[in-house]
Amino acid sequence: MRRRYNWLLAGSGAAVLLACGCGGTQTAHADAARAQQDAPDTEVVRFVRNPDTAPAFQVDDLSGKPVSLAGAKGKVVLLNFWATWCGPCRAEIPDLIDLQKRYADKLEIIALATEEDDADEVKRFVGKSGINYRVAMAPDDVVRDYGGVAALPTSFVIDAQGRIVQKHIGLNDPTLYERELRVMLGQAPDVKVEYFEDNGQIFLKNAERATELPGIDFSKLSAQQKGVALRRMNATSCDCGCQLTLAQCRINDTGCRVSLALATRVVEEISGGAKNGRKTAPAAGKNAATPSADPQK
């Protein structure tokens, strides 16, 4: 399975770069900027409430030695999906090197290069850049288990108990990872911790829990109609080629015009159907997906 990651065109200024990555337009993880806006005098980190266990894996690093989450037991893990050709990925490497050096006994950074990269090129790049953390190639099954990687870099923050507490997409404030790490180590008493439910921000399979979707206006619907609309969006595939449901695509790629148009049409049909006395229950069509199927598998 080959994946294509397209470059995002970023505007000028560091604030734009912080939210941008290679190959996606997901905007749910501009954490640092949002935290500063909400509480400019207070440092804030956001963690998942009741986090899921990180999918286990074992791969060989570039030197042929096994690397796994089990091997990092008891440490905080930063699982970083990246590529040598990705500008934002390269830009964050010096900060990751520094972070691994200063927290070597508490942190394990594992970088998985996507299959779009050539293993020999990755080896040469690692040697030249002075990377001091484990680097391996990312097999398809690992990428799939982590919900698919729509943009690079994508990093999962895994606590010492092996649970995914946060996911970051794109180039972030370099202090963000350290702030989260220090909170988990009990070394940041002045940092405020906010908790959120995973409604697809971490694992797209949890999109069925979402009560709102990016860019979709449910204000014209009653509570019952909204429930019908959300169920339909979770049971209908998007036509953009992403192989996700409409709900998942809206969460995964807020810039997707296809899912925006289709989801908006669902709302309009249900709203109009109620006014005209038509039934609003979702009908199975050519795009209907099996509700019980895991779209990430």
Salt bridges, closest charged atoms under 4 A:
ASP31 OD1 - ARG34 NH2 3.50
ASP31 OD2 - HIS168 ND1 3.07
ASP61 OD2 - ARG134 NH2 2.91
ASP98 OD2 - ARG102 NE 2.90
GLU108 OE1 - LYS75 NZ 3.63
GLU121 OE1 - ARG124 NH2 3.01
ASP140 OD1 - ARG3 NH1 3.29
ASP145 OD1 - LYS297 NZ 3.51
ASP159 OD2 - ARG163 NH2 2.86
GLU178 OE2 - ARG102 NH1 2.83
GLU180 OE2 - HIS168 NE2 2.84
GLU194 OE1 - ARG46 NE 3.96
GLU194 OE2 - LYS192 NZ 3.63
GLU197 OE2 - ARG49 NE 3.05
GLU212 OE2 - LYS226 NZ 2.45
GLU269 OE1 - ARG232 NH2 2.53
